Amino acid sequence: MPVEVTWWGHATCTVEDSGVRVLTDPLFARRLAHLRRRRGAPPPPEAAVADVTLVSHLHADHLHVPSLARLAPGSRVLLPRGAAAQVPGLRRLGRLGFTEVVPGDRVRVGDLVVRVVPARHDGRRLPVGPHRSPALGFVVEGEARTYFAGDTGLFPSMAEEVGPVDVTLLPVGGWGPYLGEGHLDAGRAAQALARLMPRSAVPVHYGTYWPIGMDAVRPHEFHAPGAEFVRLAARYAPDVRVHLLSHGEIARPEVAR
């Protein structure tokens, strides 16, 4: 069976590999605080079906407790060390199987191995307070090696610490007019692609949520990052095939045999 990647919007994807369904940073809400979903309907119920869910860091658009509550009882969730202590809402989800992880950990799920890698991003639950939980990326190793970057900035040791990969799910934008430190925009994501040199890439984390009342403020930062990433990837990493997906669309990346 080929590897399949479905993008549901923002950083939420389903990766199917070796008969295992992996869900990333589930966010199923129409609205989150001051953000509203401007493009695409929220993911359908089948998006919440997963053998394992990966949570990259504690920001509310990546660790969203109501979305995790939609997972089936007994579902496995990998999340950063310290999450349970910093996010009290997780205590209501005792029916899920939480495993806290740090970079360097390896977790087997069926015929897959999930390898935990570093990210360069502020992993705190709130913008103030103790910085006790790392931001993470994950490499899902099965028929393919699929790198889900979560949220990260570009860093010199990225290729070394992530390792060889076949498919990358790279953030190329955000949810507001300006990106702060520790993020990839389309240009930096294309540079990351040139360092990692996978066979295929899927741009994510753009064109989904936007602050209420700010539709006219730098709207290109909502609409343009995906196409801009395609353009710049052709310059920096012309041998990588980029799958520019609409919400709910599936890519079947080529995998070396």
Backbone torsions as a table, in degrees:
resi	resn	phi	psi	omega
1	MET	NA	132.0	179.9
2	PRO	-68.5	155.5	173.1
3	VAL	-70.8	136.9	180.0
4	GLU	-125.7	139.9	175.5
5	VAL	-124.6	123.0	175.1
6	THR	-111.4	126.8	175.9
7	TRP	-99.3	121.3	-179.3
8	TRP	-97.6	-3.2	-176.3
9	GLY	115.2	153.4	-177.1
10	HIS	50.8	-128.0	-179.8
11	ALA	-101.0	13.9	-175.6
12	THR	-91.3	117.8	179.7
13	CYS	-137.6	155.6	166.0
14	THR	-112.9	127.4	174.1
15	VAL	-111.9	122.6	177.0
16	GLU	-110.6	121.4	-175.8
17	ASP	-150.5	130.6	176.1
18	SER	56.5	35.1	178.9
19	GLY	76.2	11.1	-179.2
20	VAL	-115.6	135.4	177.4
21	ARG	-101.1	123.1	-179.7
22	VAL	-114.9	128.1	179.9
23	LEU	-111.6	135.2	-178.8
24	THR	-111.3	135.6	171.8
25	ASP	34.5	64.8	-174.3
26	PRO	-65.1	127.7	175.6
27	LEU	-139.2	103.5	-172.4
28	PHE	-108.1	6.9	-171.4
29	ALA	-83.9	148.8	169.3
30	ARG	-75.3	-29.0	-178.6
31	ARG	-142.2	141.8	175.7
32	LEU	-136.5	106.3	-177.8
33	ALA	52.8	-118.9	-176.9
34	HIS	-87.5	3.3	-178.7
35	LEU	-102.0	144.6	171.4
36	ARG	-129.6	152.1	178.5
37	ARG	-77.0	114.3	-176.2
38	ARG	-96.4	-17.2	-177.5
39	ARG	-134.9	131.3	175.0
40	GLY	78.1	146.6	173.9
41	ALA	-72.2	156.0	173.1
42	PRO	-56.1	153.3	-177.9
43	PRO	-57.1	148.6	179.5
44	PRO	-73.5	169.1	-177.1
45	PRO	-55.2	-33.8	-177.7
46	GLU	-65.5	-17.6	177.1
47	ALA	-66.2	-24.9	-179.4
48	ALA	-84.8	2.7	178.5
49	VAL	-90.1	117.2	-176.8
50	ALA	-154.4	149.4	173.1
51	ASP	-82.0	-30.2	175.5
52	VAL	-150.7	142.4	178.1
53	THR	-116.4	134.3	-179.1
54	LEU	-108.3	127.5	177.3
55	VAL	-115.1	120.5	-171.1
56	SER	-81.8	-33.8	179.1
57	HIS	-165.6	179.1	-165.7
58	LEU	-91.8	-3.1	177.4
59	HIS	-58.2	145.5	-169.4
60	ALA	-66.2	-19.8	176.7
61	ASP	-86.0	2.8	176.5
62	HIS	-123.6	-39.4	170.5
63	LEU	-109.3	94.5	-175.7
64	HIS	-112.0	106.6	-172.4
65	VAL	-58.7	-45.6	179.4
66	PRO	-61.1	-32.0	177.1
67	SER	-72.1	-40.2	175.7
68	LEU	-61.7	-31.3	-179.8
69	ALA	-64.7	-17.8	179.2
70	ARG	-82.0	-9.0	178.0
71	LEU	-70.3	151.8	-179.3
72	ALA	-67.7	147.8	175.7
73	PRO	-53.3	138.9	-179.8
74	GLY	87.2	-5.6	-179.9
75	SER	-61.5	141.7	177.9
76	ARG	-86.3	138.1	178.9
77	VAL	-133.8	123.9	173.6
78	LEU	-99.9	129.3	-177.1
79	LEU	-147.7	163.3	-172.8
80	PRO	-63.8	148.3	176.4
81	ARG	-56.7	134.0	-179.5
82	GLY	93.7	-3.1	-175.9
83	ALA	-61.6	-44.7	-176.0
84	ALA	-62.1	-34.2	-179.5
85	ALA	-74.4	-29.4	-174.6
86	GLN	-96.6	-16.3	-178.1
87	VAL	-122.4	88.7	-175.2
88	PRO	-57.4	-28.7	-179.0
89	GLY	-60.6	-21.3	178.4
90	LEU	-65.0	-22.8	-179.4
91	ARG	-64.9	-23.7	178.8
92	ARG	-76.8	-7.8	-174.1
93	LEU	-111.1	42.0	-178.4
94	GLY	-63.6	-15.1	179.0
95	ARG	-76.1	-9.6	177.0
96	LEU	-93.8	157.0	179.5
97	GLY	-100.4	96.4	-177.3
98	PHE	-88.2	137.0	171.7
99	THR	-129.6	118.6	178.5
100	GLU	-86.3	135.5	-172.4
101	VAL	-133.6	163.8	176.5
102	VAL	-136.4	162.9	177.8
103	PRO	-53.8	138.2	-176.8
104	GLY	101.2	-19.6	178.4
105	ASP	-70.8	151.4	174.8
106	ARG	-131.1	129.3	-177.1
107	VAL	-126.3	126.7	178.3
108	ARG	-89.6	134.3	175.8
109	VAL	-133.0	103.5	-175.7
110	GLY	59.0	-127.5	179.3
111	ASP	-89.8	8.7	178.5
112	LEU	-104.3	156.2	165.5
113	VAL	-120.6	128.9	175.4
114	VAL	-101.2	118.5	-179.7
115	ARG	-103.9	129.7	-176.5
116	VAL	-93.5	129.0	-177.0
117	VAL	-127.7	162.9	-177.6
118	PRO	-74.9	158.5	168.1
119	ALA	-131.9	156.6	176.0
120	ARG	-108.0	92.4	-174.0
121	HIS	-163.4	152.4	177.4
122	ASP	-73.7	114.8	-174.0
123	GLY	-93.1	7.0	-177.4
124	ARG	-69.3	154.1	176.4
125	ARG	-67.1	-39.6	-179.5
126	LEU	-118.8	163.0	179.2
127	PRO	-70.9	-7.7	174.4
128	VAL	-129.0	159.9	178.2
129	GLY	112.7	-179.2	-175.3
130	PRO	-67.5	142.2	-179.1
131	HIS	-100.6	85.5	-171.0
132	ARG	-114.2	-7.0	-179.1
133	SER	-120.1	133.2	179.6
134	PRO	-76.8	151.1	165.2
135	ALA	-84.7	141.5	-170.8
136	LEU	-125.3	156.5	159.9
137	GLY	-118.2	168.9	-179.3
138	PHE	-138.0	142.2	170.5
139	VAL	-115.7	117.7	179.9
140	VAL	-93.1	115.2	-173.3
141	GLU	-109.6	114.8	175.9
142	GLY	-149.3	-121.0	171.5
143	GLU	-61.9	-33.5	175.5
144	ALA	-124.3	166.7	170.4
145	ARG	-109.4	106.7	-174.0
146	THR	-109.2	121.5	-178.0
147	TYR	-98.8	115.9	171.7
148	PHE	-100.9	114.5	-171.3
149	ALA	-83.6	-13.2	-174.5
150	GLY	64.3	-124.9	170.6
151	ASP	-117.1	130.6	178.9
152	THR	-158.7	153.2	165.9
153	GLY	-90.2	172.3	174.6
154	LEU	-77.6	134.0	178.7
155	PHE	-139.3	151.0	-169.9
156	PRO	-58.0	-35.5	-175.8
157	SER	-94.1	16.8	-174.8
158	MET	-55.7	-51.5	-176.8
159	ALA	-61.9	-40.4	-179.3
160	GLU	-66.6	-44.0	-174.9
161	GLU	-78.4	-30.9	176.6
162	VAL	-78.6	-39.9	-179.3
163	GLY	84.9	179.7	-179.0
164	PRO	-63.7	134.5	178.9
165	VAL	-138.1	156.8	177.9
166	ASP	-100.3	-34.3	-175.5
167	VAL	-133.4	137.4	175.1
168	THR	-121.3	136.3	170.7
169	LEU	-109.1	98.4	-170.1
170	LEU	-110.2	132.5	172.0
171	PRO	-68.6	137.3	-178.6
172	VAL	-126.0	2.5	-178.9
173	GLY	-162.9	-148.9	-177.6
174	GLY	-159.0	-149.5	-177.8
175	TRP	-120.8	15.6	-179.6
176	GLY	-152.5	175.9	-173.7
177	PRO	-64.4	-22.7	-176.4
178	TYR	-133.4	141.3	175.5
179	LEU	-98.7	130.7	176.3
180	GLY	-84.3	-173.2	178.8
181	GLU	-64.0	148.9	177.6
182	GLY	83.3	26.6	177.3
183	HIS	-129.4	159.0	168.8
184	LEU	-104.4	128.5	164.3
185	ASP	-95.4	-174.8	-175.7
186	ALA	-59.6	-40.5	-178.8
187	GLY	-67.7	-46.9	179.4
188	ARG	-67.9	-33.6	176.3
189	ALA	-64.8	-37.9	176.8
190	ALA	-65.9	-36.1	175.5
191	GLN	-66.4	-39.4	175.4
192	ALA	-60.8	-40.4	178.8
193	LEU	-59.5	-41.9	179.9
194	ALA	-64.7	-30.1	178.1
195	ARG	-78.0	-39.8	-175.1
196	LEU	-81.8	-34.8	178.3
197	MET	49.0	58.0	172.6
198	PRO	-75.9	178.7	172.9
199	ARG	-81.7	-32.2	-175.1
200	SER	-141.6	157.1	177.7
201	ALA	-142.5	146.9	174.8
202	VAL	-126.3	116.2	175.7
203	PRO	-75.9	136.6	-179.1
204	VAL	-137.7	-177.9	173.9
205	HIS	63.9	48.8	175.3
206	TYR	-161.5	164.2	168.6
207	GLY	60.7	30.5	-179.6
208	THR	-127.6	-60.7	-177.4
209	TYR	-109.5	149.8	-179.9
210	TRP	-152.5	147.8	-179.8
211	PRO	-61.9	139.9	178.2
212	ILE	-62.7	133.0	177.8
213	GLY	82.5	5.0	-177.2
214	MET	-119.5	26.7	-177.1
215	ASP	-60.0	-29.0	-175.8
216	ALA	-94.7	1.7	-178.1
217	VAL	-93.9	111.2	179.2
218	ARG	47.1	53.7	-174.6
219	PRO	-62.2	-20.8	178.5
220	HIS	-62.5	-25.7	179.1
221	GLU	-69.9	-17.9	172.9
222	PHE	-88.0	-46.7	-169.7
223	HIS	-86.6	-32.4	-164.0
224	ALA	-93.6	-20.9	-168.9
225	PRO	-57.5	-38.2	-178.7
226	GLY	-62.4	-51.9	-179.8
227	ALA	-65.5	-35.8	177.7
228	GLU	-64.9	-38.6	176.3
229	PHE	-63.0	-42.1	177.5
230	VAL	-58.1	-45.0	-178.4
231	ARG	-64.1	-45.1	-176.5
232	LEU	-76.2	-31.5	175.6
233	ALA	-62.0	-36.6	177.8
234	ALA	-63.4	-27.2	178.3
235	ARG	-82.2	-48.0	-172.4
236	TYR	-85.3	-31.6	-175.3
237	ALA	-142.6	68.2	-172.1
238	PRO	-64.4	-17.7	-179.5
239	ASP	-86.4	-4.9	-179.2
240	VAL	-91.7	130.8	176.2
241	ARG	-85.9	124.7	179.8
242	VAL	-101.5	127.8	176.6
243	HIS	-100.9	104.8	178.7
244	LEU	-90.5	105.3	-171.2
245	LEU	-100.7	148.9	163.4
246	SER	-86.6	164.5	179.6
247	HIS	-61.0	129.7	-179.5
248	GLY	86.3	-3.1	-179.3
249	GLU	-83.9	152.3	-175.6
250	ILE	-112.5	135.6	170.0
251	ALA	-109.4	145.3	174.8
252	ARG	-121.4	82.6	-173.6
253	PRO	-63.0	147.0	175.4
254	GLU	-69.7	136.6	-178.3
255	VAL	-124.2	134.2	178.8
256	ALA	-65.9	138.6	178.2
257	ARG	-108.8	NA	NA
